[in-house]
Amino acid sequence: TDKPGSFLKSVLDAIRVDAGLAPEAIFSVAAPPPNSMRARPLYLSTAAQIGLIPTPGIPALVDALVPAGTEAQVKQFLNRLLLHPPPYFESSSLAAALCCLQNLPHTQTIAVFPVISAASVSRFVMAQEANTAILTDVHRVLVAVNKTL
């Protein structure tokens, strides 16, 4: 289905030559479903140029987007979200949730959720090494979730 001289045909021809395959060797080309509506991840060079990947001389984009004092895990989540965009239905649900939060009356506050690493908590609990500080952090998260519900 490729026109002579197309990029894909040229790449496949080069692979055939490098692999020592016959010119008529057939490749299966996997393409995303036509209606997947998933955003493509950024190229490495683009991510470095806009500050999503640490690069000398380029300020971090996420640091410029969030207020000072934002938790490191929140910054990492936002960085991952920008580097690897979610499927359309997830991103539209996230946008709808943020719009709902933005339209809350100014007199209504949202409970502050302490940010704790789920991996470290589960590691300590599984190893039966969870101390008072870890359990207190888990309790604070549960209290914040309860206030929100």
C-alpha positions as CSV (number, residue, x, y, z in Angstrom):
1,T,0.0,0.0,0.0
2,D,3.0,2.3,0.2
3,K,3.9,4.5,-2.7
4,P,7.4,4.0,-4.2
5,G,9.9,6.2,-2.5
6,S,7.8,6.6,0.7
7,F,9.6,6.8,4.1
8,L,8.2,3.5,5.4
9,K,9.2,1.6,2.2
10,S,12.7,3.1,2.4
11,V,13.1,2.0,6.0
12,L,11.8,-1.5,5.3
13,D,14.2,-1.8,2.4
14,A,17.1,-0.8,4.5
15,I,16.1,-3.4,7.2
16,R,15.9,-6.1,4.5
17,V,19.4,-5.2,3.3
18,D,20.9,-5.0,6.8
19,A,19.2,-8.3,7.8
20,G,20.2,-10.0,4.6
21,L,16.6,-10.8,3.7
22,A,15.3,-11.2,0.2
23,P,13.8,-8.1,-1.4
24,E,10.4,-9.7,-1.5
25,A,10.4,-10.4,2.3
26,I,7.1,-9.2,3.8
27,F,6.8,-7.3,7.1
28,S,3.8,-6.8,9.2
29,V,3.3,-3.1,10.0
30,A,1.4,-2.5,13.3
31,A,-0.6,0.7,13.3
32,P,-2.7,2.1,16.1
33,P,-6.5,1.7,15.7
34,P,-7.9,4.5,13.6
35,N,-10.3,5.7,16.3
36,S,-8.1,5.3,19.4
37,M,-7.7,9.1,19.8
38,R,-4.7,8.7,21.9
39,A,-2.2,11.6,22.0
40,R,1.3,10.7,21.0
41,P,4.2,10.9,23.5
42,L,6.7,13.7,23.0
43,Y,9.9,13.1,21.2
44,L,13.0,13.0,23.4
45,S,14.4,16.2,21.8
46,T,11.1,18.1,22.3
47,A,10.8,17.0,25.9
48,A,14.3,18.1,26.6
49,Q,13.8,21.5,24.8
50,I,10.7,22.4,26.8
51,G,12.1,21.3,30.1
52,L,10.3,18.0,30.8
53,I,13.6,16.1,30.9
54,P,16.4,17.6,33.0
55,T,18.7,19.4,30.6
56,P,21.5,21.8,31.5
57,G,20.6,25.4,30.8
58,I,16.8,24.8,30.4
59,P,14.5,25.4,33.4
60,A,12.1,22.7,34.4
61,L,8.6,23.2,32.9
62,V,6.7,21.6,35.8
63,D,8.5,23.8,38.3
64,A,7.2,26.8,36.3
65,L,3.6,25.4,36.2
66,V,3.1,24.6,39.9
67,P,3.3,26.9,42.9
68,A,6.4,26.9,45.0
69,G,6.5,24.2,47.7
70,T,4.5,21.7,45.7
71,E,5.2,18.1,46.8
72,A,7.8,16.2,44.6
73,Q,5.4,13.4,43.9
74,V,2.8,15.8,42.5
75,K,5.5,17.3,40.2
76,Q,6.5,13.8,39.1
77,F,2.9,12.9,38.4
78,L,2.4,16.0,36.3
79,N,5.7,15.4,34.5
80,R,4.6,11.8,33.6
81,L,1.2,13.1,32.5
82,L,2.9,15.5,30.1
83,L,5.5,13.0,28.8
84,H,3.0,10.2,28.3
85,P,-0.5,11.6,27.6
86,P,-3.4,9.3,28.7
87,P,-6.0,8.1,26.3
88,Y,-8.7,10.6,25.3
89,F,-11.4,9.2,27.7
90,E,-9.0,9.5,30.7
91,S,-7.8,13.0,29.8
92,S,-11.4,14.2,29.2
93,S,-12.5,12.8,32.6
94,L,-9.5,14.4,34.3
95,A,-10.4,17.8,32.6
96,A,-14.0,17.5,33.7
97,A,-12.9,16.8,37.3
98,L,-10.6,19.8,37.3
99,C,-13.5,22.0,35.9
100,C,-15.7,20.8,38.8
101,L,-13.0,21.7,41.3
102,Q,-12.5,25.0,39.7
103,N,-16.2,25.9,39.9
104,L,-16.5,25.2,43.6
105,P,-17.6,28.2,45.6
106,H,-14.7,30.0,47.2
107,T,-16.2,29.4,50.7
108,Q,-16.0,25.6,50.2
109,T,-12.6,24.1,50.7
110,I,-11.1,20.8,49.6
111,A,-9.4,18.7,52.2
112,V,-5.6,18.7,51.9
113,F,-4.4,15.3,51.0
114,P,-1.0,14.5,52.3
115,V,1.2,13.0,49.6
116,I,2.8,9.7,50.6
117,S,4.5,7.1,48.5
118,A,2.3,4.1,48.1
119,A,5.3,2.0,47.2
120,S,7.2,2.8,50.3
121,V,4.2,2.4,52.6
122,S,3.4,-1.1,51.1
123,R,7.1,-2.1,51.3
124,F,7.2,-1.2,55.0
125,V,3.9,-2.8,55.8
126,M,4.8,-6.0,53.9
127,A,8.1,-6.2,55.7
128,Q,6.3,-5.5,59.0
129,E,8.5,-2.5,59.6
130,A,5.8,0.2,59.5
131,N,6.5,2.7,62.3
132,T,4.4,5.3,64.0
133,A,5.3,8.0,61.4
134,I,4.2,5.9,58.5
135,L,0.9,4.8,60.1
136,T,0.3,8.5,61.1
137,D,0.7,9.5,57.4
138,V,-1.7,6.8,56.3
139,H,-4.2,7.9,58.9
140,R,-3.9,11.6,57.7
141,V,-4.7,10.4,54.1
142,L,-7.7,8.4,55.3
143,V,-9.0,11.3,57.3
144,A,-8.7,13.6,54.3
145,V,-10.5,11.1,52.1
146,N,-13.2,10.8,54.6
147,K,-13.7,14.6,54.8
148,T,-13.9,14.8,51.0
149,L,-16.5,12.1,50.8
